[in-house]
Amino acid sequence: MSSILHQTQSVLDRLGVDASLLRGGVITVRTPVDGSALAHVADMTKPEVDAIVAAARQAFVTWRDVPAPQRGELVRLLGEELRASKEQLGQLVSIEAGKILSEGLGEVQEMIDICDFAVGLSRQLYGLTIASERPGHRMMETWHPLGVVGVITAFNFPVAVWAWNAALALVCGNAVVWKPSEKTPLCALACQAIFERALKRFGDKAPERLNQLVLGLRGAGEALVDNPEVALVSATGSTRMGREVGPRVAQRFGRSLLELGGNNAVIVTPSADLDLAVRGIAFAAVGTAGQRCTTTRRLIVHSSVKDVLVSRLKTAFAKLPIGNPLDQGTLVGPLIDLASYEGMQKALNNAKAEGGVVSGGTRVLQLEYSQAYYVTPALVEMPGQTATVCHETFAPILYVLTYENFEDAIALQNGVPQGLSSAIFSNDLREAETFLAAGGSDCGIANVNIGTSGAEIGGAFGGDKETGGGRESGSDSWRAYMRRATNTVNYSRELPLAQGVRFDF
């Protein structure tokens, strides 16, 4: 038995995952660390998915009547269980998704943070009181849970995105059905085991089947998306996936909350603190091997500082420790699989054909890890914002574009279809404020003197322009998981009707 397999089995056992769920299935789970097989899990059929959704609907009917602050208590207990399991779950994220260990632990911390946020939210699901034009009447809005919330997550954030959705959905009174990426089902099984421990501690006020897993390939996801009992589908992943999910849900008049990829840019102006910019850009461009939805993929730099900044970034990229994400000191782990590596090489070849000058982007560590895909980050100096630059490639590729006028930098920043995250490095107040204004960045996240990656709980994540601004996690995003009702109360002895109309009986 390989050391990574033994380590995985030990972690899963400590997390309480049923070993019978890890064998006999048709989906082979591989670690990007060395490419070895870790488990064989199920590919659920449509009837199996439909049965899970039906059970979730029954759980919802019970859960919606539990007072919201009590629902918050379940999420508080979930946060406690996550704290107790943080080290093991963070390690599993590194093994299955290839993140360095500090990033795996950081992702679990995000889960803990959203639980804390949601506990407070459970006492703040406020509605408005509305002035009525009719004497002796009061209007108000009330918020009610939707029903079953379907959550579809990508491999690059295998645990946090579920928690962002589930913590809010549960305090709002919904049941949750989670379809994780087929590349990271072990993380999902671990989260389910953790949730069930919290559910057991909560007691019999919470129904069984309140949070369930759907494991499988595309067909299992389609069954979840198409089920009319799923009131909201919250899907995170590629824009290709979102274009398929959105219309399918809309066809049955369901709701979608889509957080898709981001071809994120950083603008560096002549006044920028270059020390700060180099650190922020390098971290955002190469962290998680360029496989974050908030990865910096485009660098838009003023011509006067371009040569200095690019030289410093090349030096920084060359010094980055690349290797096993579980090893102390590693800063860049592997790509998720062969398809990701091939996509990166295709993008680099296309960039060269369009006049780009490529530094880096080569495969390394083949002797140690022949079935895994470690690469050096690529920096590509481009003559303009070509078709390749406008296409998001999920890999550590940083395209460099040059500008002269600040208005042109804003136009380049906004000149791609994706619009998730953005940033500017500038010490000029007017430039920074222009970037944040209505005519500035068109992204859901716009930062000043900090990179594009990283999102704190509290500010709703996302809001990319391509999906119309779907937002999850914090702020007022709880409203996406609820339905609004307007109520009118007549406390007078009259029933105002249209002028001149009387009903006397």
Secondary structure as the mmCIF struct_conf table of DSSP 4:
data_model
#
loop_
_struct_conf.conf_type_id
_struct_conf.id
_struct_conf.beg_label_comp_id
_struct_conf.beg_label_asym_id
_struct_conf.beg_label_seq_id
_struct_conf.end_label_comp_id
_struct_conf.end_label_asym_id
_struct_conf.end_label_seq_id
HELX_RH_AL_P HELX_RH_AL_P1 SER A 3 LEU A 15
TURN_TY1_P TURN_TY1_P1 GLY A 16 GLY A 16
HELX_RH_3T_P HELX_RH_3T_P1 ALA A 19 LEU A 22
BEND BEND1 ARG A 23 GLY A 24
BEND BEND2 VAL A 26 VAL A 26
STRN STRN1 ILE A 27 ARG A 30
TURN_TY1_P TURN_TY1_P2 PRO A 32 ASP A 34
STRN STRN2 ALA A 37 VAL A 41
HELX_RH_AL_P HELX_RH_AL_P2 LYS A 46 TRP A 63
TURN_TY1_P TURN_TY1_P3 ARG A 64 ASP A 65
BEND BEND3 VAL A 66 VAL A 66
HELX_RH_AL_P HELX_RH_AL_P3 ALA A 68 ALA A 84
TURN_TY1_P TURN_TY1_P4 SER A 85 SER A 85
HELX_RH_AL_P HELX_RH_AL_P4 LYS A 86 ALA A 97
HELX_RH_AL_P HELX_RH_AL_P5 LEU A 101 LEU A 121
TURN_TY1_P TURN_TY1_P5 SER A 122 ARG A 123
STRN STRN3 THR A 129 ILE A 130
BEND BEND4 GLU A 133 ARG A 134
TURN_TY1_P TURN_TY1_P6 PRO A 135 GLY A 136
STRN STRN4 HIS A 137 PRO A 145
BEND BEND5 GLY A 147 GLY A 147
STRN STRN5 VAL A 148 ILE A 152
TURN_TY1_P TURN_TY1_P7 PHE A 155 ASN A 156
BEND BEND6 PHE A 157 PHE A 157
TURN_TY1_P TURN_TY1_P8 PRO A 158 VAL A 159
HELX_RH_AL_P HELX_RH_AL_P6 ALA A 160 VAL A 171
TURN_TY1_P TURN_TY1_P9 CYS A 172 GLY A 173
STRN STRN6 ALA A 175 LYS A 179
TURN_TY1_P TURN_TY1_P10 GLU A 182 LYS A 183
HELX_RH_AL_P HELX_RH_AL_P7 PRO A 185 PHE A 202
TURN_TY1_P TURN_TY1_P11 ASP A 204 LYS A 205
BEND BEND7 ALA A 206 ALA A 206
HELX_LH_PP_P HELX_LH_PP_P1 PRO A 207 PRO A 207
TURN_TY1_P TURN_TY1_P12 GLU A 208 ARG A 209
BEND BEND8 LEU A 210 LEU A 210
STRN STRN7 ASN A 211 LEU A 213
BEND BEND9 LEU A 217 LEU A 217
HELX_RH_AL_P HELX_RH_AL_P8 ARG A 218 ASP A 226
TURN_TY1_P TURN_TY1_P13 PRO A 228 GLU A 229
STRN STRN8 VAL A 230 GLY A 237
HELX_RH_AL_P HELX_RH_AL_P9 THR A 239 GLN A 251
TURN_TY1_P TURN_TY1_P14 ARG A 252 PHE A 253
STRN STRN9 ARG A 255 LEU A 260
STRN STRN10 ASN A 264 VAL A 268
TURN_TY1_P TURN_TY1_P15 PRO A 270 SER A 271
BEND BEND10 ALA A 272 ALA A 272
HELX_RH_AL_P HELX_RH_AL_P10 LEU A 274 VAL A 286
HELX_RH_3T_P HELX_RH_3T_P2 GLY A 287 GLY A 290
BEND BEND11 ARG A 292 ARG A 292
TURN_TY1_P TURN_TY1_P16 CYS A 293 THR A 294
STRN STRN11 THR A 296 HIS A 302
HELX_RH_AL_P HELX_RH_AL_P11 SER A 303 LYS A 319
STRN STRN12 ILE A 322 ILE A 322
BEND BEND12 GLY A 323 GLY A 323
TURN_TY1_P TURN_TY1_P17 PRO A 325 LEU A 326
BEND BEND13 ASP A 327 ASP A 327
TURN_TY1_P TURN_TY1_P18 GLN A 328 GLY A 329
STRN STRN13 VAL A 332 VAL A 332
BEND BEND14 ILE A 336 ASP A 337
HELX_RH_AL_P HELX_RH_AL_P12 LEU A 338 ALA A 353
TURN_TY1_P TURN_TY1_P19 GLU A 354 GLY A 355
STRN STRN14 VAL A 357 SER A 359
STRN STRN15 ARG A 363 VAL A 364
TURN_TY1_P TURN_TY1_P20 GLN A 366 GLU A 368
TURN_TY1_P TURN_TY1_P21 SER A 370 GLN A 371
BEND BEND15 ALA A 372 ALA A 372
STRN STRN16 TYR A 374 VAL A 375
STRN STRN17 ALA A 378 GLU A 381
BEND BEND16 PRO A 383 GLY A 384
HELX_RH_AL_P HELX_RH_AL_P13 ALA A 387 CYS A 390
BEND BEND17 HIS A 391 HIS A 391
BEND BEND18 PHE A 394 PRO A 396
STRN STRN18 ILE A 397 TYR A 403
BEND BEND19 GLU A 404 ASN A 405
HELX_RH_AL_P HELX_RH_AL_P14 PHE A 406 ASN A 414
BEND BEND20 VAL A 416 PRO A 417
BEND BEND21 LEU A 420 LEU A 420
STRN STRN19 SER A 421 PHE A 425
BEND BEND22 ASN A 427 ASN A 427
HELX_RH_AL_P HELX_RH_AL_P15 LEU A 429 LEU A 436
BEND BEND23 ALA A 437 ALA A 437
TURN_TY1_P TURN_TY1_P22 ALA A 438 GLY A 439
BEND BEND24 GLY A 440 GLY A 440
BEND BEND25 CYS A 443 GLY A 444
STRN STRN20 ILE A 445 VAL A 448
BEND BEND26 ASN A 449 ILE A 450
BEND BEND27 THR A 452 THR A 452
TURN_TY1_P TURN_TY1_P23 ILE A 457 GLY A 458
BEND BEND28 GLY A 459 GLY A 459
HELX_LH_PP_P HELX_LH_PP_P2 ALA A 460 ALA A 460
STRN STRN21 PHE A 461 GLY A 462
HELX_RH_3T_P HELX_RH_3T_P3 LYS A 465 THR A 467
TURN_TY1_P TURN_TY1_P24 GLY A 468 GLY A 468
STRN STRN22 ARG A 471 GLU A 472
BEND BEND29 SER A 473 GLY A 474
TURN_TY1_P TURN_TY1_P25 SER A 475 ASP A 476
HELX_RH_3T_P HELX_RH_3T_P4 SER A 477 TYR A 481
STRN STRN23 MET A 482 ASN A 490
BEND BEND30 SER A 492 ARG A 493
BEND BEND31 ALA A 498 ALA A 498
TURN_TY1_P TURN_TY1_P26 GLN A 499 GLY A 500
#
